[in-house]
């Protein structure tokens, strides 16, 4: 594609915003208020006689035809600055070692200013695990098209592309793009044009079943529900916006569909579409619940960021490796506790109970 007017200035602005987002997420309270993931309402019924050896529990899986050591994902977070490039490479190194898939943050900055592409390139650190490139779907209404989506995939040597939906964030963002008209048709065009799977993710407010059904009909291969219960991007953007919008952001602190509710709704509406559960997951037990409710992968985001942002690269890799290992151990232990020896058996379990209604 031809160079856009003011591309250099746009890239600088986008890069600056990404740096601010990292600082805010590390230093401020940006969790949604009054809303939880919903996984706390579910509890596994303990199996005192699992008839399994813990050492034999197998958490390997496949996702979009690719083998994975775990059903776990480093959720899309960052990119576009030297600091975020370091964070991505550290996450990628540990993801490769532990067998997690990994998503990149929005690559808009690299499309606008190609010298920023290095902050998104993690193939040297993660040559074998699935890497997911990422662009904002709304940018398809602001000069981007399927050709830019191809560029993003090529820049990252990615296995898939996710288009993120972040309308509420864009409203509160001072420089936000808020024209979401006609996007479904353009998303379909991207699905038709790309040779890799194309997915959709929210950024923390969840996706409902009706939307999932329309997206599946458009050709989307996977949906990351990215539900409410973790980071709220209206709470992030309130630290960057006007006093009026900062005050207004408080009215939306509990906005969104909880992660578990979105997962159940999407799985019912689009059963043939691969589903990723992210949004506020904190442990391997959360991951186990998500998989038992129908998720193919469970994604972890901001909970990994403090360790990834350690000043010392060696310290960051060490603490991340321990964190990844703990989450995997929790997942395997939950499976042992219900007598599920494989991820397939976990998906089919009848031992997940809804504490409010008495059924899964």
VENNOR-V402198 format. One record per residue. N is the residue number from 1. RES is the residue in three letters. SS is DSSP state (H for helix, E for strand, - for the rest). Layout:
n:N res:RES ss:SS
n:N res:RES ss:SS
This chain:
n:1 res:UNK ss:-
n:2 res:UNK ss:-
n:3 res:UNK ss:-
n:4 res:UNK ss:-
n:5 res:UNK ss:-
n:6 res:UNK ss:-
n:7 res:UNK ss:H
n:8 res:UNK ss:H
n:9 res:UNK ss:H
n:10 res:UNK ss:H
n:11 res:UNK ss:H
n:12 res:UNK ss:H
n:13 res:UNK ss:H
n:14 res:UNK ss:H
n:15 res:UNK ss:H
n:16 res:UNK ss:H
n:17 res:UNK ss:H
n:18 res:UNK ss:H
n:19 res:UNK ss:H
n:20 res:UNK ss:H
n:21 res:UNK ss:H
n:22 res:UNK ss:H
n:23 res:UNK ss:H
n:24 res:UNK ss:H
n:25 res:UNK ss:H
n:26 res:UNK ss:H
n:27 res:UNK ss:H
n:28 res:UNK ss:-
n:29 res:UNK ss:-
n:30 res:UNK ss:-
n:31 res:UNK ss:E
n:32 res:UNK ss:-
n:33 res:UNK ss:-
n:34 res:UNK ss:-
n:35 res:UNK ss:-
n:36 res:UNK ss:-
n:37 res:UNK ss:-
n:38 res:UNK ss:-
n:39 res:UNK ss:H
n:40 res:UNK ss:H
n:41 res:UNK ss:H
n:42 res:UNK ss:E
n:43 res:UNK ss:E
n:44 res:UNK ss:E
n:45 res:UNK ss:-
n:46 res:UNK ss:-
n:47 res:UNK ss:-
n:48 res:UNK ss:-
n:49 res:UNK ss:-
n:50 res:UNK ss:-
n:51 res:UNK ss:-
n:52 res:UNK ss:-
n:53 res:UNK ss:-
n:54 res:UNK ss:H
n:55 res:UNK ss:H
n:56 res:UNK ss:H
n:57 res:UNK ss:-
n:58 res:UNK ss:E
n:59 res:UNK ss:-
n:60 res:UNK ss:-
n:61 res:UNK ss:E
n:62 res:UNK ss:E
n:63 res:UNK ss:E
n:64 res:UNK ss:-
n:65 res:UNK ss:-
n:66 res:UNK ss:E
n:67 res:UNK ss:E
n:68 res:UNK ss:E
n:69 res:UNK ss:-
n:70 res:UNK ss:-
n:71 res:UNK ss:-
n:72 res:UNK ss:E
n:73 res:UNK ss:E
n:74 res:UNK ss:E
n:75 res:UNK ss:-
n:76 res:UNK ss:-
n:77 res:UNK ss:-
n:78 res:UNK ss:-
n:79 res:UNK ss:-
n:80 res:UNK ss:-
n:81 res:UNK ss:-
n:82 res:UNK ss:H
n:83 res:UNK ss:H
n:84 res:UNK ss:H
n:85 res:UNK ss:H
n:86 res:UNK ss:H
n:87 res:UNK ss:H
n:88 res:UNK ss:H
n:89 res:UNK ss:H
n:90 res:UNK ss:H
n:91 res:UNK ss:H
n:92 res:UNK ss:H
n:93 res:UNK ss:H
n:94 res:UNK ss:H
n:95 res:UNK ss:H
n:96 res:UNK ss:H
n:97 res:UNK ss:H
n:98 res:UNK ss:H
n:99 res:UNK ss:-
n:100 res:UNK ss:-
n:101 res:UNK ss:E
n:102 res:UNK ss:E
n:103 res:UNK ss:E
n:104 res:UNK ss:-
n:105 res:UNK ss:-
n:106 res:UNK ss:-
n:107 res:UNK ss:-
n:108 res:UNK ss:H
n:109 res:UNK ss:H
n:110 res:UNK ss:H
n:111 res:UNK ss:H
n:112 res:UNK ss:H
n:113 res:UNK ss:-
n:114 res:UNK ss:H
n:115 res:UNK ss:H
n:116 res:UNK ss:H
n:117 res:UNK ss:H
n:118 res:UNK ss:H
n:119 res:UNK ss:H
n:120 res:UNK ss:H
n:121 res:UNK ss:-
n:122 res:UNK ss:-
n:123 res:UNK ss:-
n:124 res:UNK ss:-
n:125 res:UNK ss:-
n:126 res:UNK ss:-
n:127 res:UNK ss:-
n:128 res:UNK ss:-
n:129 res:UNK ss:-
n:130 res:UNK ss:-
n:131 res:UNK ss:E
n:132 res:UNK ss:E
n:133 res:UNK ss:E
n:134 res:UNK ss:E
n:135 res:UNK ss:E
n:136 res:UNK ss:E
n:137 res:UNK ss:H
n:138 res:UNK ss:H
n:139 res:UNK ss:H
n:140 res:UNK ss:H
n:141 res:UNK ss:H
n:142 res:UNK ss:-
n:143 res:UNK ss:-
n:144 res:UNK ss:-
n:145 res:UNK ss:-
n:146 res:UNK ss:H
n:147 res:UNK ss:H
n:148 res:UNK ss:H
n:149 res:UNK ss:H
n:150 res:UNK ss:H
n:151 res:UNK ss:H
n:152 res:UNK ss:H
n:153 res:UNK ss:H
n:154 res:UNK ss:H
n:155 res:UNK ss:H
n:156 res:UNK ss:H
n:157 res:UNK ss:-
n:158 res:UNK ss:-
n:159 res:UNK ss:-
n:160 res:UNK ss:E
n:161 res:UNK ss:E
n:162 res:UNK ss:E
n:163 res:UNK ss:E
n:164 res:UNK ss:E
n:165 res:UNK ss:E
n:166 res:UNK ss:-
n:167 res:UNK ss:H
n:168 res:UNK ss:H
n:169 res:UNK ss:H
n:170 res:UNK ss:H
n:171 res:UNK ss:H
n:172 res:UNK ss:H
n:173 res:UNK ss:-
n:174 res:UNK ss:-
n:175 res:UNK ss:-
n:176 res:UNK ss:-
n:177 res:UNK ss:-
n:178 res:UNK ss:-
n:179 res:UNK ss:-
n:180 res:UNK ss:-
n:181 res:UNK ss:-
n:182 res:UNK ss:-
n:183 res:UNK ss:H
n:184 res:UNK ss:H
n:185 res:UNK ss:H
n:186 res:UNK ss:H
n:187 res:UNK ss:H
n:188 res:UNK ss:H
n:189 res:UNK ss:H
n:190 res:UNK ss:H
n:191 res:UNK ss:H
n:192 res:UNK ss:H
n:193 res:UNK ss:H
n:194 res:UNK ss:-
n:195 res:UNK ss:-
n:196 res:UNK ss:-
n:197 res:UNK ss:E
n:198 res:UNK ss:E
n:199 res:UNK ss:E
n:200 res:UNK ss:E
n:201 res:UNK ss:E
n:202 res:UNK ss:E
n:203 res:UNK ss:-
n:204 res:UNK ss:-
n:205 res:UNK ss:-
n:206 res:UNK ss:-
n:207 res:UNK ss:-
n:208 res:UNK ss:-
n:209 res:UNK ss:H
n:210 res:UNK ss:H
n:211 res:UNK ss:H
n:212 res:UNK ss:H
n:213 res:UNK ss:H
n:214 res:UNK ss:H
n:215 res:UNK ss:H
n:216 res:UNK ss:H
n:217 res:UNK ss:H
n:218 res:UNK ss:-
n:219 res:UNK ss:-
n:220 res:UNK ss:-
n:221 res:UNK ss:-
n:222 res:UNK ss:E
n:223 res:UNK ss:E
n:224 res:UNK ss:E
n:225 res:UNK ss:-
n:226 res:UNK ss:-
n:227 res:UNK ss:-
n:228 res:UNK ss:E
n:229 res:UNK ss:-
n:230 res:UNK ss:-
n:231 res:UNK ss:E
n:232 res:UNK ss:-
n:233 res:UNK ss:H
n:234 res:UNK ss:H
n:235 res:UNK ss:H
n:236 res:UNK ss:H
n:237 res:UNK ss:H
n:238 res:UNK ss:-
n:239 res:UNK ss:-
n:240 res:UNK ss:-
n:241 res:UNK ss:-
n:242 res:UNK ss:-
n:243 res:UNK ss:H
n:244 res:UNK ss:H
n:245 res:UNK ss:H
n:246 res:UNK ss:H
n:247 res:UNK ss:H
n:248 res:UNK ss:H
n:249 res:UNK ss:H
n:250 res:UNK ss:H
n:251 res:UNK ss:H
n:252 res:UNK ss:H
n:253 res:UNK ss:-
n:254 res:UNK ss:-
n:255 res:UNK ss:-
n:256 res:UNK ss:-
n:257 res:UNK ss:-
n:258 res:UNK ss:E
n:259 res:UNK ss:H
n:260 res:UNK ss:H
n:261 res:UNK ss:H
n:262 res:UNK ss:H
n:263 res:UNK ss:H
n:264 res:UNK ss:H
n:265 res:UNK ss:H
n:266 res:UNK ss:H
n:267 res:UNK ss:H
n:268 res:UNK ss:H
n:269 res:UNK ss:H
n:270 res:UNK ss:-
n:271 res:UNK ss:-
n:272 res:UNK ss:-
n:273 res:UNK ss:-
n:274 res:UNK ss:E
n:275 res:UNK ss:E
n:276 res:UNK ss:E
n:277 res:UNK ss:E
n:278 res:UNK ss:-
n:279 res:UNK ss:-
n:280 res:UNK ss:-
n:281 res:UNK ss:-
n:282 res:UNK ss:-
n:283 res:UNK ss:-
n:284 res:UNK ss:H
n:285 res:UNK ss:H
n:286 res:UNK ss:H
n:287 res:UNK ss:H
n:288 res:UNK ss:H
n:289 res:UNK ss:H
n:290 res:UNK ss:H
n:291 res:UNK ss:H
n:292 res:UNK ss:H
n:293 res:UNK ss:-
n:294 res:UNK ss:-
n:295 res:UNK ss:-
n:296 res:UNK ss:-
n:297 res:UNK ss:E
n:298 res:UNK ss:E
n:299 res:UNK ss:E
n:300 res:UNK ss:E
n:301 res:UNK ss:-
n:302 res:UNK ss:H
n:303 res:UNK ss:H
n:304 res:UNK ss:H
n:305 res:UNK ss:H
n:306 res:UNK ss:H
n:307 res:UNK ss:H
n:308 res:UNK ss:H
n:309 res:UNK ss:-
n:310 res:UNK ss:-
n:311 res:UNK ss:-
n:312 res:UNK ss:-
n:313 res:UNK ss:H
n:314 res:UNK ss:H
n:315 res:UNK ss:H
n:316 res:UNK ss:H
n:317 res:UNK ss:H
n:318 res:UNK ss:H
n:319 res:UNK ss:H
n:320 res:UNK ss:H
n:321 res:UNK ss:H
n:322 res:UNK ss:H
n:323 res:UNK ss:H
n:324 res:UNK ss:H
n:325 res:UNK ss:H
n:326 res:UNK ss:H
n:327 res:UNK ss:H
n:328 res:UNK ss:H
n:329 res:UNK ss:H
n:330 res:UNK ss:H
n:331 res:UNK ss:H
n:332 res:UNK ss:H
n:333 res:UNK ss:H
n:334 res:UNK ss:H
n:335 res:UNK ss:H
n:336 res:UNK ss:H
n:337 res:UNK ss:H
n:338 res:UNK ss:H
n:339 res:UNK ss:-
n:340 res:UNK ss:-
n:341 res:UNK ss:-
n:342 res:UNK ss:E
n:343 res:UNK ss:H
n:344 res:UNK ss:H
n:345 res:UNK ss:H
n:346 res:UNK ss:H
n:347 res:UNK ss:H
n:348 res:UNK ss:-
n:349 res:UNK ss:-
n:350 res:UNK ss:-
n:351 res:UNK ss:-
n:352 res:UNK ss:E
n:353 res:UNK ss:E
n:354 res:UNK ss:E
n:355 res:UNK ss:-
n:356 res:UNK ss:-
n:357 res:UNK ss:-
n:358 res:UNK ss:-
n:359 res:UNK ss:-
n:360 res:UNK ss:-
